[in-house]
Amino acid sequence: MGLSETAVRRLREVNAKRIEGDPEIFLRVTVDSGGCGGFQYAFSLDTVVAEGEICFEYDGAKVVVDQVTLEYMEGSVVDFEDTLMRAGFAVASNPKASSKCGCGTSFTPLDDFS
């Protein structure tokens, strides 16, 4: 699982605004059932990594996922989009998705992850 340069830059900006001594902020990505594609992505900022979660670091920016999310997103790239319509993290590519909805927040997984 990877982060685009834009996502790394945004996470570094968020951490640069922390008050000295505050814990480092990272991006948490989860996959839940729902959405028009059957599964949906959820993004949040957090400071505590739970037991069993996997942390990836890219040039000073961190993203954390649980094992189930990793199964659905292994090989994916998370981006940060800033457009007139929205600003936020989004999945730029997911090789484990057979299709995604028009809004880009939900997807249909491949039948076989191999």
N, CA, C and O of each residue as an XYZ file, in Angstrom:
456
protein
N       0.844     -1.173      0.000
C       0.000      0.000      0.000
C       0.885      1.230      0.000
O       1.862      1.296      0.747
N       0.554      2.200     -0.828
C       1.401      3.367     -0.949
C       0.649      4.677     -0.824
O      -0.581      4.716     -0.858
N       1.409      5.744     -0.680
C       0.884      7.103     -0.651
C       1.482      7.876     -1.812
O       2.672      7.749     -2.100
N       0.662      8.675     -2.478
C       1.171      9.539     -3.535
C       1.985     10.672     -2.898
O       1.905     10.911     -1.693
N       2.762     11.354     -3.724
C       3.532     12.498     -3.224
C       2.610     13.557     -2.636
O       2.955     14.203     -1.646
N       1.435     13.739     -3.244
C       0.475     14.727     -2.750
C      -0.051     14.334     -1.374
O      -0.198     15.195     -0.507
N      -0.334     13.059     -1.160
C      -0.806     12.583      0.146
C       0.290     12.727      1.198
O       0.019     13.140      2.325
N       1.510     12.394      0.840
C       2.639     12.556      1.767
C       2.777     14.021      2.158
O       2.926     14.339      3.338
N       2.730     14.900      1.186
C       2.871     16.336      1.450
C       1.753     16.818      2.387
O       2.016     17.581      3.317
N       0.513     16.378      2.150
C      -0.613     16.813      2.991
C      -0.445     16.311      4.423
O      -0.683     17.070      5.363
N      -0.046     15.068      4.613
C       0.154     14.549      5.964
C       1.295     15.270      6.679
O       1.228     15.505      7.886
N       2.319     15.612      5.945
C       3.427     16.362      6.548
C       2.966     17.762      6.955
O       3.398     18.280      7.985
N       2.083     18.381      6.148
C       1.521     19.696      6.496
C       0.688     19.602      7.770
O       0.783     20.468      8.640
N      -0.123     18.560      7.883
C      -0.951     18.364      9.077
C      -0.060     18.221     10.306
O      -0.331     18.830     11.342
N       0.991     17.430     10.202
C       1.887     17.226     11.344
C       2.688     18.470     11.680
O       3.052     18.670     12.839
N       2.970     19.310     10.695
C       3.721     20.543     10.947
C       2.916     21.525     11.803
O       3.491     22.414     12.430
N       1.590     21.369     11.831
C       0.721     22.267     12.598
C       0.472     21.783     14.025
O      -0.225     22.445     14.793
N       1.038     20.634     14.379
C       0.875     20.118     15.734
C       1.573     21.023     16.731
O       2.553     21.693     16.404
N       1.062     21.034     17.937
C       1.734     21.719     19.029
C       2.867     20.816     19.495
O       2.705     19.598     19.573
N       4.013     21.412     19.805
C       5.162     20.625     20.225
C       4.781     19.703     21.385
O       4.151     20.128     22.353
N       5.170     18.451     21.269
C       4.863     17.451     22.283
C       3.619     16.630     21.982
O       3.420     15.570     22.577
N       2.774     17.104     21.062
C       1.601     16.325     20.668
C       2.046     15.106     19.866
O       3.072     15.151     19.187
N       1.277     14.010     19.940
C       1.668     12.813     19.184
C       1.566     13.032     17.685
O       0.798     13.870     17.213
N       2.344     12.274     16.959
C       2.330     12.348     15.499
C       0.982     11.890     14.954
O       0.384     10.940     15.459
N       0.518     12.572     13.927
C      -0.757     12.256     13.292
C      -0.486     11.404     12.060
O       0.429     11.685     11.286
N      -1.294     10.355     11.888
C      -1.158      9.506     10.712
C      -2.528      9.318     10.067
O      -3.553      9.653     10.661
N      -2.538      8.788      8.863
C      -3.772      8.504      8.149
C      -4.179      7.064      8.402
O      -3.390      6.142      8.197
N      -5.411      6.874      8.846
C      -5.968      5.535      9.010
C      -6.907      5.290      7.835
O      -7.785      6.105      7.552
N      -6.718      4.161      7.150
C      -7.578      3.770      6.033
C      -8.253      2.470      6.403
O      -7.600      1.527      6.850
N      -9.577      2.417      6.215
C     -10.320      1.195      6.469
C     -11.246      0.899      5.300
O     -11.630      1.797      4.550
N     -11.594     -0.362      5.160
C     -12.582     -0.810      4.178
C     -13.729     -1.411      4.975
O     -13.530     -2.289      5.815
N     -14.935     -0.921      4.696
C     -16.138     -1.417      5.355
C     -17.135     -1.860      4.298
O     -17.066     -1.419      3.151
N     -18.067     -2.734      4.682
C     -19.118     -3.094      3.741
C     -20.055     -1.901      3.599
O     -20.286     -1.152      4.548
N     -20.593     -1.742      2.381
C     -21.513     -0.642      2.113
C     -21.162      0.070      0.827
O     -20.273     -0.360      0.092
N     -21.848      1.142      0.559
C     -21.616      1.892     -0.666
C     -22.236      1.175     -1.855
O     -22.655      0.023     -1.744
N     -22.292      1.852     -2.979
C     -22.954      1.272     -4.157
C     -22.131      0.155     -4.794
O     -22.668     -0.609     -5.596
N     -20.848      0.034     -4.462
C     -20.022     -1.023     -5.018
C     -19.905     -2.247     -4.132
O     -19.290     -3.237     -4.530
N     -20.483     -2.203     -2.934
C     -20.403     -3.330     -2.019
C     -19.456     -3.089     -0.855
O     -19.698     -3.570      0.253
N     -18.378     -2.345     -1.097
C     -17.420     -1.985     -0.052
C     -17.086     -0.512     -0.209
O     -17.126      0.028     -1.315
N     -16.756      0.136      0.906
C     -16.406      1.552      0.841
C     -15.143      1.839      1.641
O     -14.837      1.169      2.627
N     -14.418      2.860      1.181
C     -13.211      3.311      1.856
C     -13.591      4.334      2.924
O     -14.529      5.110      2.743
N     -12.863      4.331      4.028
C     -13.014      5.353      5.054
C     -11.628      5.846      5.435
O     -10.695      5.057      5.583
N     -11.503      7.161      5.594
C     -10.234      7.791      5.930
C     -10.413      8.628      7.184
O     -11.409      9.337      7.326
N      -9.452      8.547      8.093
C      -9.479      9.387      9.282
C      -8.045      9.668      9.720
O      -7.113      8.936      9.386
N      -7.903     10.739     10.469
C      -6.605     11.061     11.050
C      -6.619     10.566     12.483
O      -7.628     10.688     13.178
N      -5.495     10.005     12.929
C      -5.437      9.408     14.257
C      -4.029      9.548     14.808
O      -3.105      9.956     14.105
N      -3.884      9.201     16.088
C      -2.566      9.270     16.732
C      -2.189      7.984     17.459
O      -1.077      7.868     17.974
N      -3.106      7.017     17.506
C      -2.857      5.780     18.251
C      -3.011      4.587     17.312
O      -4.055      4.406     16.687
N      -1.960      3.781     17.222
C      -1.991      2.561     16.425
C      -2.453      1.431     17.332
O      -1.865      1.187     18.385
N      -3.512      0.745     16.915
C      -4.049     -0.361     17.714
C      -3.217     -1.623     17.492
O      -2.527     -1.761     16.482
N      -3.295     -2.521     18.437
C      -2.571     -3.786     18.327
C      -3.030     -4.545     17.083
O      -4.226     -4.653     16.812
N      -2.067     -5.065     16.339
C      -2.371     -5.839     15.144
C      -2.470     -5.013     13.868
O      -2.563     -5.578     12.778
N      -2.451     -3.686     13.983
C      -2.521     -2.858     12.779
C      -1.149     -2.763     12.125
O      -0.118     -2.933     12.776
N      -1.158     -2.490     10.841
C       0.080     -2.412     10.064
C       0.322     -0.955      9.708
O      -0.579     -0.262      9.236
N       1.548     -0.498      9.939
C       1.913      0.897      9.686
C       2.927      0.949      8.553
O       3.937      0.247      8.575
N       2.644      1.790      7.561
C       3.560      2.040      6.455
C       4.030      3.480      6.560
O       3.242      4.372      6.870
N       5.326      3.712      6.301
C       5.861      5.075      6.367
C       6.478      5.449      5.030
O       7.203      4.666      4.416
N       6.175      6.659      4.597
C       6.670      7.184      3.327
C       7.169      8.598      3.553
O       6.369      9.516      3.730
N       8.468      8.783      3.551
C       9.084     10.101      3.648
C       8.502     10.929      4.797
O       8.190     12.107      4.627
N       8.361     10.305      5.958
C       7.882     11.016      7.135
C       6.375     11.024      7.314
O       5.889     11.571      8.304
N       5.622     10.443      6.401
C       4.165     10.350      6.523
C       3.787      8.897      6.748
O       4.379      7.996      6.154
N       2.797      8.670      7.608
C       2.415      7.297      7.941
C       0.953      7.042      7.590
O       0.094      7.916      7.707
N       0.708      5.806      7.154
C      -0.646      5.310      6.919
C      -0.769      3.987      7.657
O       0.148      3.165      7.639
N      -1.923      3.787      8.312
C      -2.153      2.594      9.112
C      -3.408      1.890      8.604
O      -4.419      2.529      8.310
N      -3.324      0.557      8.507
C      -4.466     -0.261      8.095
C      -4.543     -1.487      8.988
O      -3.553     -1.888      9.600
N      -5.728     -2.077      9.056
C      -5.858     -3.359      9.737
C      -5.656     -4.468      8.702
O      -5.571     -4.194      7.505
N      -5.582     -5.693      9.155
C      -5.276     -6.817      8.264
C      -6.356     -7.004      7.202
O      -6.029     -7.286      6.049
N      -7.624     -6.857      7.552
C      -8.710     -7.025      6.585
C      -8.619     -5.958      5.499
O      -8.756     -6.263      4.314
N      -8.391     -4.721      5.893
C      -8.257     -3.633      4.919
C      -7.084     -3.904      3.991
O      -7.185     -3.684      2.784
N      -5.983     -4.375      4.537
C      -4.817     -4.672      3.705
C      -5.148     -5.723      2.652
O      -4.673     -5.628      1.520
N      -5.943     -6.712      3.000
C      -6.333     -7.736      2.024
C      -7.071     -7.125      0.838
O      -6.888     -7.564     -0.297
N      -7.900     -6.120      1.089
C      -8.667     -5.471      0.026
C      -7.891     -4.370     -0.693
O      -8.285     -3.937     -1.776
N      -6.779     -3.911     -0.087
C      -6.080     -2.752     -0.643
C      -4.604     -2.957     -0.932
O      -3.916     -2.003     -1.297
N      -4.101     -4.171     -0.780
C      -2.678     -4.414     -1.037
C      -2.341     -3.983     -2.462
O      -3.011     -4.387     -3.413
N      -1.313     -3.171     -2.607
C      -0.917     -2.653     -3.914
C      -1.602     -1.358     -4.301
O      -1.339     -0.819     -5.376
N      -2.479     -0.847     -3.441
C      -3.216      0.390     -3.723
C      -2.353      1.620     -3.475
O      -1.340      1.560     -2.777
N      -2.779      2.739     -4.063
C      -2.136      4.026     -3.832
C      -3.200      5.008     -3.349
O      -4.237      5.176     -3.992
N      -2.937      5.655     -2.211
C      -3.831      6.667     -1.658
C      -3.285      8.034     -2.042
O      -2.087      8.297     -1.930
N      -4.184      8.897     -2.498
C      -3.832     10.242     -2.952
C      -4.570     11.261     -2.092
O      -5.479     10.910     -1.339
N      -4.174     12.522     -2.210
C      -4.936     13.621     -1.613
C      -5.406     14.493     -2.751
O      -4.602     15.009     -3.527
N      -6.738     14.659     -2.849
C      -7.328     15.467     -3.912
C      -7.813     16.786     -3.325
O      -8.391     16.823     -2.239
N      -7.572     17.856     -4.055
C      -8.039     19.178     -3.637
C      -8.620     19.856     -4.869
O      -7.905     20.498     -5.639
N      -9.939     19.702     -5.043
C     -10.631     20.248     -6.209
C     -11.731     21.197     -5.752
O     -11.927     21.397     -4.553
N     -12.440     21.771     -6.696
C     -13.564     22.638     -6.357
C     -14.681     21.870     -5.657
O     -15.400     22.434     -4.832
N     -14.829     20.601     -5.977
C     -15.907     19.792     -5.426
C     -15.581     19.158     -4.070
O     -16.473     18.953     -3.245
N     -14.299     18.850     -3.844
C     -13.950     18.221     -2.577
C     -12.452     18.305     -2.318
O     -11.646     18.474     -3.232
N     -12.116     18.182     -1.059
C     -10.721     18.063     -0.654
C     -10.655     16.918      0.337
O     -11.388     16.899      1.326
N      -9.780     15.969      0.072
C      -9.641     14.851      0.985
C      -8.853     13.714      0.384
O      -8.461     13.752     -0.782
N      -8.629     12.706      1.197
C      -7.896     11.536      0.751
C      -8.820     10.648     -0.069
O     -10.021     10.575      0.189
N      -8.248      9.978     -1.056
C      -9.003      9.092     -1.933
C      -8.067      8.006     -2.447
O      -6.849      8.187     -2.467
N      -8.629      6.896     -2.856
C      -7.831      5.817     -3.433
C      -7.649      6.112     -4.918
O      -8.616      6.153     -5.679
N      -6.396      6.315     -5.317
C      -6.093      6.623     -6.717
C      -6.132      5.371     -7.567
O      -6.578      5.409     -8.714
N      -5.668      4.263     -7.014
C      -5.701      2.997     -7.747
C      -5.752      1.848     -6.748
O      -5.135      1.899     -5.684
N      -6.504      0.808     -7.117
C      -6.607     -0.374     -6.273
C      -6.647     -1.592     -7.194
O      -7.670     -1.856     -7.826
N      -5.538     -2.339     -7.276
C      -5.501     -3.508     -8.150
C      -6.425     -4.642     -7.692
O      -6.635     -5.598     -8.437
N      -6.976     -4.548     -6.483
C      -7.869     -5.586     -5.975
C      -9.343     -5.230     -6.192
O     -10.229     -5.933     -5.706
N      -9.605     -4.136     -6.923
C     -10.979     -3.728     -7.214
C     -11.292     -4.027     -8.679
O     -10.504     -3.706     -9.570
N     -12.453     -4.646     -8.919
C     -12.865     -4.912    -10.302
C     -13.580     -3.706    -10.897
O     -13.593     -3.527    -12.114
N     -14.182     -2.871    -10.030
C     -14.831     -1.643    -10.485
C     -14.976     -0.708     -9.298
O     -14.868     -1.122     -8.144
N     -15.223      0.568     -9.604
C     -15.486      1.536     -8.541
C     -16.676      2.391     -8.963
O     -16.997      2.501    -10.146
N     -17.315      2.988     -7.973
C     -18.491      3.793     -8.276
C     -18.062      5.168     -8.781
O     -16.882      5.512     -8.726
N     -18.998      5.932     -9.260
C     -18.714      7.255     -9.805
C     -18.149      8.224     -8.794
O     -17.352      9.093     -9.148
N     -18.551      8.089     -7.527
C     -18.050      9.012     -6.503
C     -16.644      8.645     -6.048
O     -15.956      9.464     -5.439
N     -16.208      7.411     -6.341
C     -14.853      6.990     -6.001
C     -14.665      6.532     -4.576
O     -13.545      6.206     -4.185
N     -15.738      6.494     -3.773
C     -15.580      6.072     -2.384
C     -15.954      4.618     -2.144
O     -15.685      4.083     -1.068
N     -16.572      3.967     -3.131
C     -16.878      2.549     -2.955
C     -16.379      1.755     -4.157
O     -16.115      2.309     -5.224
N     -16.258      0.445     -3.959
C     -15.695     -0.399     -5.010
C     -16.235     -1.811     -4.900
O     -16.777     -2.213     -3.871
N     -16.075     -2.546     -5.974
C     -16.395     -3.965     -6.012
C     -15.081     -4.726     -6.067
O     -14.291     -4.518     -6.988
N     -14.827     -5.603     -5.100
C     -13.547     -6.320     -5.095
C     -13.500     -7.393     -6.173
O     -14.536     -7.882     -6.624
N     -12.309     -7.746     -6.571
C     -12.124     -8.886     -7.456
C     -12.633    -10.143     -6.770
O     -12.611    -10.237     -5.542
N     -13.088    -11.103     -7.552
C     -13.562    -12.358     -6.960
C     -12.422    -13.125     -6.303
O     -12.618    -13.809     -5.298
N     -11.230    -13.005     -6.880
C     -10.077    -13.762     -6.407
C      -8.930    -12.791     -6.175
O      -8.557    -12.056     -7.090
N      -8.360    -12.769     -4.968
C      -7.275    -11.840     -4.659
C      -5.911    -12.321     -5.116
O      -4.920    -11.625     -4.896
N      -5.822    -13.472     -5.738
C      -4.496    -13.990     -6.097
C      -3.985    -13.339     -7.350
O      -2.883    -13.651     -7.803
